[in-house]
Amino acid sequence: MERLSINAEKREEHGKGTARSLRREGMVPAVLYREGRAQSIKLSGKELAKLINTISGEQVIVDLHFADGEKKLALLKDYQLDPIKGELLHTDFFEVSLTESVRVTVHVVTVGEPIGVKRDAGILQHALREVEIECLPDKIPGKIEIDISKLELGQSIHVSDLKFEEGIKVLTDAGDVIVTVVAPVEEAAPAAEAAALAAEPEVVKKGKKEEGAAEKKEK
């Protein structure tokens, strides 16, 4: 598993006002979690943005280097962006040990275009985009890549079809579908239904006219 490094500083100050001040200084407030404990830290906004862009959604071990010489291993757990400006607001890290197993979710990435889509105009449906696993941190795959180019109409790839190296335990249900190719939706039936509905008012009107004419004859 790839490892990246970033400088970090411990902080004692908390609160929204403090967070805003840190961001004005080019820093991003963060929290480092470990077995129910939480350590408040701060990191350079530029370095953190570069780290996140490098990771691109993959699982990567991060070496957090502190000013006092201490170093901690962590996984990037989550981060928040300003919805308008796109600036980093906050980041969460999860401290790990290379000798202790962890539970993480890993992104599933598909490669290729299914035969059922290219040849038969089928529709590719993604049912699962992440798989939960348990293993030692250095065995965590950055992503799970699956080749879907041979999938035909009606065929699927399940969690049980995934291959992992020894030491990785899959926690997601083996029967869960990851991707499937379904037949295109038929439009003929809805169109015929719509035509039938459109014709109904005319039948009603005609019935009313005939009923009125019958009443006149009776009179």
C-alpha positions in Angstrom: 0.0 0.0 0.0 1.2 3.5 -0.9 2.4 5.8 1.9 2.4 9.6 1.8 3.7 12.1 4.3 2.4 15.5 5.6 3.4 17.8 8.4 0.9 18.3 11.3 0.7 20.3 14.5 -1.2 19.6 17.7 -3.7 22.2 18.8 -5.5 23.0 22.1 -7.8 25.7 20.8 -11.3 24.7 19.6 -14.6 26.2 18.3 -15.9 27.7 15.1 -14.1 31.0 15.7 -10.8 29.2 16.1 -11.5 27.1 13.0 -12.1 30.3 10.9 -8.9 31.9 12.2 -6.9 28.8 11.3 -8.3 28.8 7.7 -7.5 32.5 7.3 -3.9 31.6 8.2 -3.9 28.9 5.5 -4.3 26.0 8.0 -7.0 23.4 8.2 -8.4 22.1 11.5 -8.4 18.3 11.8 -9.0 15.5 14.3 -6.9 12.3 14.7 -9.0 9.5 16.1 -7.7 6.4 17.9 -9.7 3.9 20.0 -12.2 6.3 21.3 -9.7 9.1 21.8 -9.5 12.3 19.7 -6.5 14.5 19.2 -7.1 18.0 17.7 -4.5 18.9 15.1 -4.0 21.3 12.2 -2.3 21.0 8.8 -1.3 23.3 6.0 -4.2 23.8 3.6 -2.0 23.7 0.5 -0.2 20.4 1.7 -3.5 18.8 2.6 -5.2 19.7 -0.7 -2.2 18.3 -2.6 -2.4 15.1 -0.5 -6.1 14.7 -1.2 -5.7 15.3 -4.9 -2.8 12.7 -5.0 -5.0 10.1 -3.2 -7.9 10.6 -5.5 -10.3 8.5 -3.4 -7.9 5.6 -2.8 -6.9 4.2 0.6 -3.4 5.4 1.5 -1.5 5.3 4.7 -0.4 8.8 5.7 2.7 9.6 7.9 1.8 12.5 10.1 5.0 14.3 11.1 4.7 16.6 14.2 7.0 19.4 15.1 8.2 17.7 18.3 9.6 14.8 16.2 6.7 12.4 16.9 5.3 10.5 13.9 1.9 8.7 13.6 0.4 6.5 10.9 -3.1 7.3 9.9 -5.8 6.8 7.2 -7.7 9.7 5.8 -11.2 9.1 7.1 -13.2 12.0 5.8 -12.9 15.7 4.8 -15.4 18.6 4.3 -15.4 21.1 1.5 -17.0 24.5 1.3 -20.0 23.9 -1.0 -19.5 27.2 -2.8 -15.8 28.0 -2.7 -14.6 24.4 -2.7 -12.1 25.1 0.1 -11.1 22.5 2.7 -13.0 23.1 6.0 -12.1 20.1 8.1 -10.4 16.7 8.0 -10.6 13.5 10.0 -7.8 11.0 10.3 -7.9 7.5 11.9 -4.6 6.5 13.6 -3.5 2.9 12.8 -0.8 0.5 13.8 1.0 -1.8 11.4 0.5 -4.7 13.8 -3.3 -4.3 14.3 -6.1 -5.1 11.8 -8.5 -2.4 10.8 -11.9 -2.3 9.1 -12.1 0.0 6.1 -14.2 0.5 3.0 -12.4 0.4 -0.4 -13.7 1.9 -3.6 -14.7 -0.4 -6.5 -13.5 0.8 -9.9 -14.8 -0.7 -13.2 -12.7 -1.1 -16.3 -13.9 -1.6 -19.9 -17.3 -1.5 -21.6 -19.6 -4.6 -21.3 -20.5 -6.5 -24.4 -24.1 -6.3 -23.3 -23.9 -2.5 -23.5 -21.8 -2.1 -26.6 -23.4 -4.8 -28.7 -26.9 -5.2 -27.3 -27.7 -1.7 -26.1 -28.0 -2.9 -22.5 -27.8 -0.7 -19.4 -25.0 -1.0 -16.9 -26.2 -0.7 -13.3 -23.8 -0.1 -10.4 -25.3 -1.6 -7.2 -22.2 -1.4 -5.0 -19.4 1.1 -5.2 -17.5 0.2 -2.0 -16.6 -3.1 -0.3 -15.8 -3.4 3.4 -12.7 -5.4 4.4 -10.6 -6.2 7.4 -6.8 -6.6 7.3 -3.5 -5.1 8.5 -3.0 -1.5 7.3 -0.2 -2.3 4.9 -2.3 -4.8 3.1 -5.2 -2.4 2.4 -5.6 -2.1 -1.4 -5.8 1.5 -2.7 -8.9 0.4 -4.8 -10.6 -2.7 -6.1 -10.4 -2.8 -9.9 -12.7 -5.2 -11.8 -12.9 -5.9 -15.6 -16.5 -5.7 -16.8 -15.8 -5.9 -20.6 -17.1 -9.5 -20.9 -20.4 -9.0 -19.2 -23.4 -9.8 -21.4 -27.1 -9.0 -20.9 -28.4 -10.5 -17.6 -24.9 -11.1 -16.2 -23.6 -9.7 -13.0 -20.4 -9.5 -10.9 -20.8 -10.3 -7.2 -18.6 -9.6 -4.2 -17.8 -13.4 -4.2 -16.1 -12.9 -7.6 -13.5 -10.5 -6.2 -10.0 -11.7 -5.6 -7.9 -10.5 -2.7 -4.4 -11.4 -1.5 -4.0 -13.6 1.6 -4.7 -11.8 4.9 -7.7 -9.8 3.7 -11.1 -10.7 5.1 -14.1 -9.5 3.1 -16.9 -8.3 5.4 -19.5 -7.3 2.8 -22.0 -10.0 2.0 -20.5 -12.3 -0.7 -23.9 -12.5 -2.5 -24.2 -8.7 -3.0 -24.2 -7.6 -6.6 -21.5 -5.0 -7.6 -22.6 -4.4 -11.2 -25.1 -5.9 -13.6 -26.1 -5.5 -17.2 -29.9 -5.2 -17.8 -31.9 -5.2 -21.0 -33.1 -1.8 -22.3 -36.5 -0.7 -21.2 -39.2 -1.3 -23.8 -41.0 1.8 -24.9 -43.6 0.2 -27.1 -46.0 -0.8 -24.3 -46.1 2.6 -22.6 -46.7 4.3 -26.0 -49.6 1.9 -26.7 -51.0 2.6 -23.3 -50.8 6.4 -23.8 -52.6 6.0 -27.2 -55.4 4.0 -25.6 -55.9 6.6 -22.8 -56.0 9.4 -25.4 -58.8 7.6 -27.3 -61.0 7.0 -24.2 -62.5 10.6 -23.9 -63.7 10.3 -27.6 -65.5 7.1 -26.7 -67.1 8.7 -23.7 -68.2 11.8 -25.7 -69.7 9.5 -28.5 -71.6 7.6 -25.9 -73.0 10.8 -24.4 -74.1 12.0 -27.9 -75.8 8.7 -28.6 -77.5 8.7 -25.2 -78.8 12.3 -25.9 -80.1 11.3 -29.3 -82.0 8.3 -27.8 -83.6 10.6 -25.2 -84.8 12.9 -28.0 -86.4 10.0 -29.8 -88.2 8.9 -26.7 -89.6 12.4 -26.3 
